[in-house]
Amino acid sequence: MATAVLARSNAEKLGRDRHFDNYFFSGMALLILVTVFVGFARSYFLAGMFRAQLPSVIIHIHGVVFSSWIFLLIAQTSLVSTGHVDIHRRLGIAGFGLACLVIILGVLAATNSLARN
């Protein structure tokens, strides 16, 4: 039977790379949040400032659920990067329910958009 052993310098390098992964994924999640906010600022998040009316209640619900999906992404990546994997897993179960809502509300919002045009 053979046993593979990493040299000490390789093991230390592997540990440093994991810290980079923590910053990378958390940073990407925050970048996604900023991108979503900038992309939907005029039509949803800051709609009152630009006098853009939301066309229906289903679009508002769609926006709330999809925004909470982005916040869940940030929470999940933050939990893993800080080492709270147990909480990450428990929150992932709630994320499954949110994922189901995302699919259903995406279809309803698209159908509503087609009906309005």
C-alpha positions in Angstrom: 0.0 0.0 0.0 1.4 3.4 -1.0 0.8 6.6 0.9 1.1 10.0 -0.7 2.6 12.8 1.5 2.8 16.4 0.6 6.0 18.2 1.4 5.6 20.9 4.1 6.1 23.7 1.6 3.3 22.4 -0.7 0.9 22.0 2.2 1.5 25.6 3.3 1.0 26.8 -0.2 -2.3 24.9 -0.4 -3.4 26.7 2.8 -2.6 30.1 1.4 -4.5 29.3 -1.8 -7.6 28.6 0.2 -7.5 32.1 1.7 -7.4 33.5 -1.8 -10.5 31.4 -2.7 -12.4 32.8 0.3 -11.7 36.4 -0.9 -12.4 35.5 -4.5 -15.9 33.9 -4.0 -17.0 36.5 -1.5 -15.8 39.3 -3.8 -17.6 37.8 -6.8 -20.8 37.5 -4.8 -20.5 41.2 -3.9 -19.8 42.1 -7.5 -23.0 40.2 -8.5 -24.9 42.3 -6.0 -23.5 45.5 -7.4 -24.2 44.4 -10.9 -27.8 43.5 -10.1 -28.4 46.8 -8.3 -26.9 48.9 -11.1 -28.8 47.0 -13.7 -32.2 47.3 -12.0 -31.7 50.6 -10.2 -33.9 52.7 -12.5 -36.6 50.1 -13.1 -36.9 48.5 -9.6 -34.7 49.5 -6.7 -34.9 53.3 -7.2 -38.1 53.3 -9.3 -39.7 56.0 -7.1 -36.9 58.4 -7.8 -37.2 58.0 -11.5 -41.0 57.8 -11.5 -41.0 54.4 -13.0 -44.2 52.5 -12.0 -44.0 48.8 -11.4 -46.5 47.3 -13.8 -48.0 44.7 -11.5 -47.8 43.1 -8.1 -46.2 39.9 -9.5 -43.3 41.9 -10.8 -42.7 43.4 -7.3 -42.9 39.9 -5.7 -40.5 38.7 -8.4 -38.1 41.5 -7.6 -38.2 40.8 -3.8 -37.6 37.1 -4.2 -34.8 37.4 -6.8 -33.1 40.1 -4.6 -33.3 37.8 -1.6 -31.7 35.1 -3.8 -28.7 37.4 -4.3 -28.5 38.1 -0.6 -28.6 34.4 0.1 -25.6 34.0 -2.3 -23.7 36.6 -0.3 -24.6 35.0 3.0 -23.7 31.5 1.8 -20.3 32.5 0.5 -19.6 34.5 3.6 -20.5 31.6 5.8 -18.1 29.2 4.0 -15.3 31.7 3.9 -15.5 32.3 7.7 -15.7 28.5 8.4 -19.3 28.3 9.4 -20.1 25.4 7.1 -22.7 23.9 9.4 -24.8 27.1 9.2 -24.2 27.2 5.5 -25.7 23.7 5.1 -28.8 24.5 7.2 -29.4 27.7 5.3 -29.0 25.7 2.1 -32.1 23.8 2.9 -34.0 27.1 3.0 -32.3 28.1 -0.2 -33.9 25.1 -1.9 -37.4 26.5 -1.2 -36.2 29.9 -2.4 -34.9 28.3 -5.6 -38.3 26.8 -6.2 -39.9 30.2 -5.8 -37.3 31.7 -8.2 -38.4 29.3 -10.9 -42.1 29.7 -10.4 -42.0 33.5 -10.1 -39.7 33.8 -13.1 -42.2 32.0 -15.3 -45.1 34.1 -13.8 -43.3 37.4 -14.4 -42.4 36.4 -18.0 -46.0 35.4 -18.6 -47.2 38.7 -17.0 -44.8 40.6 -19.2 -46.1 38.9 -22.3 -49.7 39.6 -21.3 -49.1 43.3 -20.8 -47.5 43.7 -24.2 
